Amino acid sequence: MTRTLYTLCGADRSRPFSPHTWKTVLSLAHKGMDHQTMPVGFTQIPVIENAATKIVPLLRDGEQLVSDSFEIALYLEKTYPDRPSLFGGEGGKGMARFIESWSLMTLHTSLVRIILMDIHDRLEPVDQAYFRTSRQARFGMSLEAVAETGIEELKTFAAKLEPLRMMLKKQPFIGGETPLFADYIVFGPLQWARIVSTKRILEPGDPVIDWFERCLDLHNGAGRCVTAA
């Protein structure tokens, strides 16, 4: 069966950076499922698979097309129940929903301000124009003005991870002794920052860094296939 994952990247097609894509990369690796990667830029997304999606990741699994990282995880869990579970049961799905909401509202909204110009600078010119127009409309200010707010965001970002730090005193992963999709949800935005930006998001010695390094090592180092910026 041909399995293709459409991923978001910049001018360097070998460096997919979308946090949502990385959730799916690790989900597929967790399930032990091979796939080929099809990198696309922002402006290519509307035309892939005959305009099947407005977002990536998009997974083609044989004849099935599934978009959205959480929906892909649910699809993999239902379609391949004989493979290692991404949720560990219905309770794990509910936990992952909460963690995704926390990650989107807390981590993503902070990190995007911190690394916004880093993302822009790694795009092809046609995607830079789209990115500038769409993000300035979203934020109601220039990219440069948003980046200025990122300076203060960087100072307070580490504190937003205190719930994870407290949990890591008791167990190595959010999933317990082994990772679940919930771990990949939080891994995604930190991998996003690692790939596009040279900014130091967390200080050395932070337990979150130790957890992140463990996640990078998972599944034969799937997260390390793209080097840090």
Secondary structure as the mmCIF struct_conf table of DSSP 4:
data_model
#
loop_
_struct_conf.conf_type_id
_struct_conf.id
_struct_conf.beg_label_comp_id
_struct_conf.beg_label_asym_id
_struct_conf.beg_label_seq_id
_struct_conf.end_label_comp_id
_struct_conf.end_label_asym_id
_struct_conf.end_label_seq_id
STRN STRN1 ARG A 3 LEU A 8
STRN STRN2 CYS A 9 CYS A 9
BEND BEND1 ALA A 11 ASP A 12
TURN_TY1_P TURN_TY1_P1 ARG A 13 SER A 14
STRN STRN3 PRO A 16 PRO A 16
HELX_RH_AL_P HELX_RH_AL_P1 PRO A 19 HIS A 30
TURN_TY1_P TURN_TY1_P2 LYS A 31 GLY A 32
STRN STRN4 GLN A 36 VAL A 40
HELX_RH_3T_P HELX_RH_3T_P1 PHE A 42 VAL A 47
TURN_TY1_P TURN_TY1_P3 ILE A 48 ALA A 51
BEND BEND2 LYS A 54 VAL A 56
STRN STRN5 LEU A 58 ASP A 61
TURN_TY1_P TURN_TY1_P4 GLY A 62 GLU A 63
STRN STRN6 GLN A 64 SER A 67
BEND BEND3 ASP A 68 ASP A 68
HELX_RH_AL_P HELX_RH_AL_P2 SER A 69 THR A 79
TURN_TY1_P TURN_TY1_P5 PRO A 81 ASP A 82
BEND BEND4 ARG A 83 ARG A 83
HELX_LH_PP_P HELX_LH_PP_P1 PRO A 84 SER A 85
BEND BEND5 LEU A 86 GLY A 89
HELX_RH_AL_P HELX_RH_AL_P3 GLU A 90 TRP A 102
HELX_RH_PI_P HELX_RH_PI_P1 SER A 103 HIS A 108
HELX_RH_AL_P HELX_RH_AL_P4 THR A 109 ASP A 121
TURN_TY1_P TURN_TY1_P6 ARG A 122 ARG A 122
BEND BEND6 LEU A 123 LEU A 123
HELX_RH_AL_P HELX_RH_AL_P5 PRO A 125 PHE A 139
TURN_TY1_P TURN_TY1_P7 GLY A 140 GLY A 140
BEND BEND7 MET A 141 MET A 141
HELX_RH_AL_P HELX_RH_AL_P6 LEU A 143 PHE A 157
HELX_RH_3T_P HELX_RH_3T_P2 ALA A 158 LEU A 161
HELX_RH_AL_P HELX_RH_AL_P7 GLU A 162 MET A 167
TURN_TY1_P TURN_TY1_P8 LEU A 168 LYS A 170
BEND BEND8 PRO A 172 PRO A 172
STRN STRN7 PHE A 173 PHE A 173
TURN_TY1_P TURN_TY1_P9 ILE A 174 GLY A 175
STRN STRN8 GLY A 176 GLY A 176
BEND BEND9 GLU A 177 THR A 178
HELX_RH_AL_P HELX_RH_AL_P8 PHE A 181 VAL A 196
BEND BEND10 LYS A 199 LYS A 199
BEND BEND11 LEU A 202 LEU A 202
TURN_TY1_P TURN_TY1_P10 PRO A 204 GLY A 205
HELX_RH_AL_P HELX_RH_AL_P9 PRO A 207 GLY A 221
HELX_RH_3T_P HELX_RH_3T_P3 ALA A 222 CYS A 225
BEND BEND12 VAL A 226 VAL A 226
#
